[in-house]
C-alpha cells in the first residue's frame, strides 16, 4: 500500500477569487501535498503565520511587471527571519473592472482595489480620468460588498472568479494590459529542487564575489534589492540569479556573507495548471 502524502497547509491573501488565490491554485494543482489553503485578511498575518509555523507555507507575490523585490526582501532579510523560498509561479493578472449588475463604465466615480491597482493606472487614467482611485483597507470580499451596496458608481479591480463568486458584473476586461506577477511559496524549510533554475541568495556586505561566481557558472542577475542594516551606507541584499541549470546551493559555502534562501524551478501558470 502506498504511503499517504503528508499534507502541508498553506496561507495566502483574501479568498479563492483573489489574485493570490489564483496563484495558490497554480501551486496546489502541481503539488499534491500542498493544502488545505488558509485565507488570511492581511499580509502581516500571513507572514506571522508562516514564521510561527502555524502553517507550513505561504504564497505571496515577490515582484510584478510594475513593482520590484523591495517589499519581500525586507521580510526575508529581517534579523529574525528564518524563511526560505521553495518555488515560483508566473501568473498573468487578467485584471477585470467589476461593478454592480446594471452599472455602466461611464457612471463609475470610485474605483477600489488592492495591489493590483498599480497595474491598471494607464487604463484608469485614459478611460476614467475623473474617478477617484482608492486602496481598499479590507479584503476583496469587503470591497465587493461595498460595490454591491452602492448605486452603480463604485467599481473594484478583481478577477473573473471574484465576479462570479460575488455576483458582480464585468465592466471592462484586461485592464492591466498584460501585467504578470511572480509569486513565491515560502516556508521555514529549505527545499532545494533538483532541477533548480533560480537561486535566491541573502548577502551581507559586498555582492561582487557572488556576481563573479554567478558569471563563471553561466548564471545571470535577474533581480536585486537592498535593505538597510541600521547605519549609513550599510546594506544587506536579496539577490536573484537565473540560469539553465542552477548549481547546487552547497557551492555557496566558499562565498563569505552569502546564505542560500531558495533554489527552485520557475514555472508559468499554464504549465503548473496543466501538470
C-alpha positions as CSV (number, residue, x, y, z in Angstrom):
1,X,0.0,0.0,0.0
2,X,1.4,3.4,-1.0
3,X,2.3,5.7,1.8
4,X,-0.1,8.6,2.3
5,X,1.4,12.0,1.3
6,X,1.6,14.4,4.3
7,X,-0.5,17.5,3.7
8,X,1.1,20.9,4.1
9,X,-1.3,23.8,5.0
10,X,-0.6,27.0,3.0
11,X,-1.7,30.6,3.8
12,X,-2.4,33.3,1.3
13,X,-4.3,36.6,1.0
14,X,-8.1,37.1,0.8
15,X,-10.0,34.3,-0.7
16,X,-10.2,31.9,-3.7
17,X,-11.3,34.7,-6.0
18,X,-8.3,36.9,-5.4
19,X,-5.2,37.2,-7.4
20,X,-3.4,35.4,-4.6
21,X,-6.0,32.7,-4.8
22,X,-5.3,32.3,-8.5
23,X,-1.5,31.8,-7.8
24,X,-2.1,29.4,-4.9
25,X,-4.3,27.2,-7.1
26,X,-1.5,27.1,-9.6
27,X,0.8,25.7,-6.9
28,X,-1.7,23.3,-5.4
29,X,-2.5,21.9,-8.9
30,X,1.2,20.9,-9.2
31,X,2.0,19.9,-5.6
32,X,-0.4,17.2,-4.3
33,X,1.0,17.5,-0.8
34,X,0.1,21.2,-0.6
35,X,-3.2,22.1,1.1
36,X,-5.5,22.9,2.6
37,X,-5.4,26.6,1.9
38,X,-5.9,29.1,4.8
39,X,-7.0,32.6,3.6
40,X,-6.0,35.5,5.8
41,X,-7.1,39.1,5.5
42,X,-3.7,40.8,5.7
43,X,-0.1,40.1,4.6
44,X,1.1,40.8,8.1
45,X,-1.0,37.9,9.3
46,X,0.4,35.7,6.6
47,X,4.0,36.5,7.5
48,X,3.2,35.9,11.2
49,X,1.5,32.5,10.5
50,X,4.4,31.1,8.4
51,X,7.1,32.5,10.6
52,X,5.5,30.9,13.7
53,X,4.9,27.6,12.0
54,X,1.1,27.7,12.4
55,X,1.0,27.0,8.6
56,X,3.7,25.2,6.6
57,X,3.9,27.6,3.7
58,X,2.8,31.0,2.4
59,X,2.2,32.2,-1.1
60,X,2.8,35.9,-1.8
61,X,3.9,38.0,-4.7
62,X,7.6,38.7,-5.0
63,X,7.7,41.1,-7.9
64,X,5.5,42.1,-10.8
65,X,5.6,43.9,-14.1
66,X,5.3,47.2,-12.2
67,X,7.0,46.6,-8.9
68,X,10.3,45.2,-7.6
69,X,11.7,42.9,-4.9
70,X,11.9,45.5,-2.2
71,X,8.9,44.6,-0.1
72,X,9.6,40.8,0.1
73,X,13.3,41.4,0.6
74,X,12.6,43.4,3.8
75,X,10.8,40.4,5.2
76,X,13.3,37.7,4.1
77,X,16.3,39.7,5.3
78,X,14.8,40.7,8.6
79,X,17.2,39.8,11.5
80,X,14.9,37.1,13.0
81,X,13.7,35.8,9.6
82,X,14.2,32.1,9.0
83,X,12.2,31.6,5.9
84,X,13.1,30.1,2.5
85,X,11.7,30.3,-1.0
86,X,10.6,26.9,-2.3
87,X,9.1,27.7,-5.7
88,X,7.9,30.3,-8.1
89,X,4.9,30.6,-10.5
90,X,4.5,33.4,-13.0
91,X,0.8,34.4,-13.3
92,X,-0.8,36.9,-15.7
93,X,-3.1,39.1,-13.8
94,X,-6.0,39.5,-16.3
95,X,-7.5,42.2,-14.2
96,X,-11.2,42.9,-14.6
97,X,-13.1,46.1,-13.7
98,X,-16.1,44.8,-11.8
99,X,-19.3,46.7,-10.9
100,X,-22.8,46.3,-9.7
101,X,-25.1,44.5,-12.1
102,X,-26.7,47.0,-14.4
103,X,-23.9,49.6,-13.9
104,X,-22.0,51.1,-16.9
105,X,-18.4,52.3,-17.2
106,X,-19.4,55.9,-17.7
107,X,-21.1,56.0,-14.3
108,X,-18.1,55.0,-12.3
109,X,-16.8,57.6,-9.9
110,X,-14.9,55.5,-7.4
111,X,-12.5,52.5,-8.2
112,X,-11.5,50.3,-5.3
113,X,-8.7,47.7,-5.3
114,X,-5.5,46.5,-3.6
115,X,-2.0,46.0,-5.0
116,X,-3.5,45.3,-8.5
117,X,-4.4,48.9,-8.9
118,X,-0.8,49.7,-9.8
119,X,-1.2,47.6,-13.0
120,X,-4.3,49.4,-14.1
121,X,-3.1,53.0,-13.8
122,X,-2.9,53.5,-17.6
123,X,-6.4,52.2,-18.3
124,X,-7.9,54.2,-15.4
125,X,-6.2,57.4,-16.4
126,X,-7.5,57.1,-20.0
127,X,-11.0,55.7,-19.5
128,X,-11.9,57.0,-16.0
129,X,-9.8,60.2,-15.6
130,X,-12.3,61.8,-13.2
131,X,-12.8,58.7,-11.0
132,X,-11.3,58.5,-7.5
133,X,-8.9,55.5,-7.2
134,X,-8.6,54.2,-3.7
135,X,-6.8,51.3,-2.0
136,X,-9.3,49.4,0.0
137,X,-8.4,48.9,3.6
138,X,-10.0,45.5,4.0
139,X,-10.1,42.3,1.9
140,X,-11.6,41.6,-1.5
141,X,-14.9,40.3,-0.1
142,X,-15.5,43.6,1.8
143,X,-14.7,45.6,-1.4
144,X,-17.2,43.5,-3.4
145,X,-19.8,44.1,-0.7
146,X,-19.2,47.8,-1.0
147,X,-19.7,47.7,-4.7
148,X,-23.0,45.8,-4.4
149,X,-24.2,48.2,-1.7
150,X,-23.6,51.3,-3.9
151,X,-25.9,52.7,-6.6
152,X,-23.7,51.7,-9.5
153,X,-21.0,54.4,-9.3
154,X,-18.4,52.2,-7.5
155,X,-16.2,49.6,-9.1
156,X,-13.4,47.2,-8.0
157,X,-10.4,45.7,-9.7
158,X,-10.6,42.0,-9.4
159,X,-10.6,38.6,-11.1
160,X,-13.3,36.9,-13.2
161,X,-13.7,34.3,-10.4
162,X,-14.4,37.2,-8.0
163,X,-17.1,38.5,-10.3
164,X,-18.7,35.0,-10.5
165,X,-18.5,34.4,-6.7
166,X,-19.7,37.8,-5.6
167,X,-22.4,38.5,-8.2
168,X,-20.5,41.4,-9.8
169,X,-20.7,42.4,-13.5
170,X,-17.6,42.7,-15.7
171,X,-17.4,46.3,-16.9
172,X,-14.1,46.0,-18.7
173,X,-11.6,43.2,-19.3
174,X,-7.8,43.0,-19.2
175,X,-7.4,46.5,-17.7
176,X,-3.9,45.7,-16.5
177,X,-2.7,45.5,-20.1
178,X,-0.7,42.3,-19.8
179,X,0.8,42.6,-16.3
180,X,2.4,39.5,-14.8
181,X,3.1,38.6,-11.2
182,X,5.9,36.4,-9.9
183,X,4.6,34.5,-6.8
184,X,6.8,32.7,-4.3
185,X,5.9,29.9,-2.0
186,X,7.9,30.1,1.3
187,X,8.3,28.0,4.4
188,X,10.7,27.6,7.3
189,X,12.4,24.7,5.5
190,X,14.8,25.0,2.6
191,X,13.5,22.6,-0.1
192,X,16.1,22.6,-2.9
193,X,14.8,21.5,-6.3
194,X,17.0,19.0,-8.2
195,X,16.1,20.9,-11.3
196,X,16.5,24.5,-10.0
197,X,16.9,27.2,-12.5
198,X,16.6,30.1,-10.0
199,X,18.7,30.9,-6.9
200,X,17.8,33.4,-4.2
201,X,20.7,34.5,-2.1
202,X,20.9,36.7,1.0
203,X,24.2,38.7,1.0
204,X,25.7,40.7,3.9
205,X,28.1,43.2,2.5
206,X,29.6,43.3,-1.0
207,X,27.9,41.4,-3.8
208,X,30.8,41.4,-6.2
209,X,32.1,37.9,-5.3
210,X,28.6,36.4,-5.7
211,X,28.2,38.1,-9.1
212,X,31.6,36.9,-10.3
213,X,30.7,33.3,-9.1
214,X,27.4,33.5,-11.0
215,X,29.0,34.7,-14.2
216,X,31.5,31.9,-14.1
217,X,28.6,29.4,-13.7
218,X,26.7,30.9,-16.7
219,X,24.1,32.4,-14.4
220,X,22.6,35.9,-14.9
221,X,21.5,38.5,-12.4
222,X,17.7,38.6,-12.5
223,X,17.0,41.0,-9.6
224,X,18.4,42.6,-6.6
225,X,17.1,44.6,-3.6
226,X,19.0,46.4,-0.8
227,X,17.8,46.6,2.8
228,X,19.4,49.0,5.2
229,X,21.3,47.5,8.2
230,X,20.7,50.3,10.6
231,X,23.7,52.5,9.7
232,X,24.6,54.8,6.8
233,X,25.9,53.0,3.7
234,X,25.5,49.5,5.1
235,X,23.1,47.1,3.4
236,X,22.1,43.5,3.1
237,X,21.0,42.4,-0.3
238,X,18.5,39.9,-1.7
239,X,19.9,38.6,-5.0
240,X,18.0,36.6,-7.5
241,X,20.1,34.6,-10.1
242,X,18.8,32.6,-13.0
243,X,20.3,30.1,-15.4
244,X,19.6,27.0,-17.4
245,X,20.8,24.8,-14.6
246,X,21.5,26.5,-11.2
247,X,24.4,24.9,-9.3
248,X,23.7,23.2,-6.0
249,X,23.4,25.5,-3.1
250,X,26.4,23.9,-1.3
251,X,28.7,25.7,-3.7
252,X,27.9,29.0,-1.9
253,X,29.8,27.8,1.1
254,X,33.0,29.4,-0.1
255,X,31.5,32.8,-0.6
256,X,31.7,35.0,2.5
257,X,28.5,36.6,3.7
258,X,26.2,34.6,1.4
259,X,23.3,32.5,2.5
260,X,21.1,30.4,0.2
261,X,17.4,31.4,0.6
262,X,16.0,29.4,-2.3
263,X,16.9,27.0,-5.2
264,X,13.8,26.2,-7.2
265,X,12.2,25.9,-10.6
266,X,10.3,28.9,-12.1
267,X,7.1,27.9,-14.0
268,X,4.3,29.6,-15.8
269,X,0.7,29.3,-14.5
270,X,-0.2,27.4,-17.7
271,X,2.5,24.8,-17.1
272,X,1.5,24.4,-13.4
273,X,-2.2,24.1,-14.1
274,X,-1.8,21.6,-16.8
275,X,0.7,19.4,-14.9
